[in-house]
Structures are given as C-alpha cells and as structure tokens.
Amino acid sequence: MNYPKFYDEVETIKVEDKLSNVLCTFHNGEYEFNYIDVVKSAGHSCPTVAGAYLMTQEALKTLYPTSRAVRGDIKVEFKEDLEDGVAGVIANVISQITGATDKSGFKGLNGKFARHSLMDFNSSIDCSARFTRIDTNESIDIIYNPTSVKPNPNMQPLMQKMMKGSASKDEIQEFGKLWQDRVQRIFENYNSVIDITKA
C-alpha cells in the first residue's frame, strides 16, 4: 500500500471499548485508531478529514487525561445540520473513533453498550463540536479552523486546469502532492488550528 509517509507520523488515538472486551474482540477491549484508518474509511485525506481526526484526538486527550478514552461512552454534538457542508464527513470520522451515532448505531445488549443517540445535530452550541463524557458529564467545546495553514498558491491554477480537463498527468500528480502537503502542515501546526475550552 503506497501513501504519503506522514500518515505514519500522526499520533494514534488509543481507546478502551467495553463491548469489544465482552465480545473478546480485542484483549481488555483496548485498541487504537491511526490516521490511515480514517483515510481508508473516508476514501481520501483532506483538511476536513484531518480536522475531524485532530478534533477527536485533542478532545479525548482533554476528557481522559490519564487513561484511554472509553469508546461508546462519549456524546458528540454539532451546531450544523447533518446535511450542511462537510458536517457529515466530520461526523463519520468522529463516529468511527468514538462509536457515537445518531440513530443508526448499535442498539446494545440487554440495555448496555448502546451506541445510538450519542450524536446530535442542530445543537445550541457555538463551536465546531462538543464532546461530553457520559460518566462524568464533563464537556469540552472544540473549534477547528485551518485557515492559518494556507494552501500552496499553485493549487488553484492546477485545480482550474483539472476541472477543465486540460491538466496533464504530471500536473494532476503535482496537485495531489500539494494537497497532501497542506494536510501534513495542518497536523504539524495543530496548535494553531485547534482551540479547546471547557463547556
């Protein structure tokens, strides 16, 4: 499998999953997600997918400072509607990592381990997403804004040529490299694109 090598340098997200433990899927229900996992699921790597990963990573670090995040015990809220902009893309990445879903998720075993109804849209919040620990009711608001990490100026003319169907194979490849270069710089400068506050 061939992909940009910086994917391997992105910090993994370690979780504990009680359902996974009960069903003997992973020892002690412990496993981790890496950036490649969400890229495979999304089918691509972009600032939105990277941002969703970073938001989840930093939110879970804040909510679980001394332990693994407990997958399935985290509620996530969005200000936007599911069909607005890239809300659905972001929600899919966060759902993959946290287990939270709106109505489509796992219904549980005898009332335990349910994953549905843990994700809400059109919430009265003023941030990109709110993450809440169900056990402690502790919440944090997180804002993702990648505008400080500018795209390479050569990307726009290359994109225009691609949309017109006049870009060469080398130009298409160059566009992709510049695209992933910005994604890499977003990860390298995560402190400038992520803001976290207690809700």
N, C-alpha and C positions, 0 to 999 in steps of 0.2 A: 504494500500500500504506500503510495507516494503522496506526500502532503508537505506544506511548509513546516519546517522543523521547529519553529517557535511554538507550535501547538504543544509539543512535549515539555516546554518550559513553563507553561501555565500551571499555577498551583492547583492541585486536586482538591475536591470537596469531599470530606470524609463524613459518612453518616452511619447512624445506627437505625436499623429497621426492625421493629418488634415482630411484624408479620413475617419478615424474612427469617427471623430466628425461629419462630414457632413452626414454620414450614420447612425448616432445615435447608434453606436455600443458600445462605452464607453463614459461616461459623459465627455465633453470637450476634447474627444479624448485622455484622459490620462489613461495609464495603465503601467504595469511593467512586466518584464521578470525575472524569477529566474532560478537558475541552473537546477532545476528539469525540467523546460520546455524544455531546450535544450537537456537534457539527454533523455527525452521521445522521442523527435524528432529523435535524433541520434540512440537511442536504446541501448546506453551504455554510461558509464563515463570512460574517459581515459585522459592521459596528453594532447592529441590533442584537444579533446572537451573542456577540462578545459582551455587550452591555447587560443582557439578561443573566449571563453566567456570572459576571462581576457583581451585579446587584445581589444575587443569591449568595455568592461566596462571602461578601462582606457583611450581609445581613446575618447570616448564620454564625459567622465569627463573633459578631456583637451579641447575639442572643445566647450563644453557647460558648462563652469564653474559655471554659476549662474542660469541655467534653465534646464528643461528637454531637452534631445536630441529630435530633430524633425525627426521622422521616415518617410522615403521617401524623405528626403532632404539631404541624405548623399551618397557620392560616395566612392566606395572602389576599390582599385587596388592591384593586386598581381604580383609579379615578375614571378611566376611559371605559367605554363600552367594548365588549369583546370584538366587535367588528370595526372599531375605529383604528385607523392607521396600522401600526405594527403591534398593537396590543395583543393580538392573537399569537404572533410569533414569540413575543416575550413571555406570554403566559405558558406556552408549550414548553419552553426551556425550563422555566421555574417549576412547572408541574413535574417534569421529568426528574428533577433533582429532589424536590420536597415531597412529592407524592400528592400535593394538593390539587384538587379538581373542583369544578363547579357542580355539575350533576352527573357527569359521565363516569366518575371514578368508581373504584371498588366499594361495594356496599357493606363489606365487613363479614366477620364470622361471629354469629350469635351476639351481634351488637358491638363487637370490638374490631379494631383495625380498619374502620371505615375511612375512605379517602375522599368521598364525595362531600360536597357542601363545605369545602375548606378554601374555596377560591371565589371571591366576589368581584363583580364589576360595577361600574357606576356608583362607587362608594364616595362618601363625603370626606375626601382627603385632598391634601394639596401637595402631592409628591408623586414620584413615578410608581412607587408601590409601598405598601405597608405589610410588614411581616410580624406575626404575633405567635408567641409560644402559647399553646393551649394550656399547658400545665401551670404556668405562672401568670398568664395573661399579660406578659411583658411585650410591648410592641415597639418597633422602630420604624421610622419613615426613611425612605431612601430615594435620592434623586440621582438620576443618571443623565449627564449632559456631555456628549463627546465633542461639542463644537470647538473646544480649545485645541483639539488634535486635528489639525487641518489636513484635508486630502491633498495629495500631490497635484499641483496645477496642471500637469499633463493629463490627468484623468478625464477632465471634461471634454477636451477635443477628441480624445480617443473614444470616449463613450458616444459622442455625436457621430463619429465615423462608423462605429459598430451599429448604431440604430439605423443608419442609412444603408447598411450592408456593404460599405466600401472599405472596411478595415481589413488589412492583411492578417494572415495567421500570426505573424510576429507582433503586430500591433494589438491583437486580441490578447496574446500571451502577456504582453507588457502591461496592458490594462489590469489583468488579473494580479500580476505581481505588485503593482502599485496599490491595488485594492487591499491585498493582504498585508502590505507594508503599513497601511493605516491601522488595520486591525491590531497588528503587532504593537504599534506605538500606543494604541489605546490601553493595551494591557500593561505596557511599560510605564505609562503615566496614569495609572488607575486612581491615584490620589487626587488628580486634577479633574477627573470626570465623575467621581462618586462623592456624594455628600450624605452623611447619616446623622439623624437626630432621634432622640427618644420621643415617642408619640405621646 
